[in-house]
Amino acid sequence: PARKAGSSPSEVLRYGRLVISLITAFYDFSRMRFGPDPNDCNAFQIDWYDVADLPESNRFCAQGFIERIGQHAAHGEMQVESDRPTPDHIVFTLRTR
């Protein structure tokens, strides 16, 4: 059977690094951090910092991009949500279905 993204710690790290490197290549003024979701042991999150000037449309574009790459890596099993707790910080939450 096909393995899901995140079925091993090394796969999770590889996926997170890929997403962060691709997005920060386009938005080189920002910083990103990838790790486990502190509120959900079955999820991961990407924190995107220094994005106060980034329009909401770019947030949703990045969310779709992260989800699409995740769906490919997880064979269609990835769901991504985003929130903007402050103008300068976006949080993407990643879960496999």
C-alpha positions in Angstrom: 0.0 0.0 0.0 1.0 3.6 -0.6 2.6 5.4 2.4 1.2 8.7 3.5 3.3 11.8 4.0 4.2 11.9 7.6 4.3 8.2 8.0 7.9 8.6 9.3 9.6 11.6 10.9 12.1 11.9 8.0 9.2 12.2 5.5 7.5 14.8 7.6 10.7 16.8 7.8 11.4 16.4 4.1 7.9 17.7 3.2 8.1 20.6 5.6 11.5 21.7 4.3 10.3 21.4 0.7 7.3 23.7 1.3 9.3 26.2 3.3 12.1 26.4 0.7 9.6 26.9 -2.2 7.5 29.6 -0.5 10.4 31.5 0.8 12.0 31.5 -2.6 9.1 33.6 -3.8 8.7 35.6 -0.6 12.3 36.1 0.4 11.4 38.9 2.9 9.6 36.5 5.2 10.6 33.7 7.6 8.9 30.3 8.1 9.0 27.6 10.7 7.7 24.0 10.4 6.9 21.7 13.3 4.3 19.8 15.2 1.1 21.6 16.0 1.3 22.4 19.8 -2.5 22.0 20.1 -3.0 18.8 18.1 -0.6 15.8 18.2 -2.0 14.6 14.9 -1.2 17.8 13.0 1.7 19.9 11.9 1.9 23.6 11.4 3.9 26.1 9.4 4.3 29.5 11.0 5.0 32.3 8.4 6.4 35.5 9.9 7.1 39.1 8.7 4.1 39.1 6.4 2.3 42.2 7.5 2.3 43.6 3.9 1.1 40.3 2.4 -2.5 40.5 1.1 -5.0 37.9 2.2 -5.2 36.7 -1.4 -1.5 35.6 -1.2 -2.3 33.8 2.1 -5.0 31.7 0.4 -2.8 31.1 -2.6 0.0 29.8 -0.4 -2.6 27.6 1.5 -3.7 26.1 -1.8 -0.1 25.5 -2.8 0.8 23.8 0.5 -2.3 21.7 0.3 -1.7 20.6 -3.3 1.9 19.6 -2.6 0.7 17.8 0.5 -2.0 16.0 -1.4 0.6 14.7 -3.8 2.9 13.6 -1.0 0.0 12.1 1.0 -1.8 10.6 -2.0 -4.8 12.9 -1.7 -5.0 12.7 2.1 -3.8 16.2 3.1 -6.0 19.1 4.4 -4.6 22.5 5.1 -6.2 25.4 7.0 -4.8 28.8 7.7 -5.3 31.6 10.2 -3.8 35.0 10.7 -3.6 35.6 14.4 -1.7 38.9 13.9 -1.1 41.0 10.8 2.5 39.8 10.7 1.9 36.1 11.4 0.1 33.4 9.4 -0.4 29.9 10.7 -1.0 26.9 8.3 -2.3 23.7 10.0 -1.7 20.5 8.1 -3.6 17.2 8.8 -3.9 14.0 6.9 -7.4 12.7 6.5 
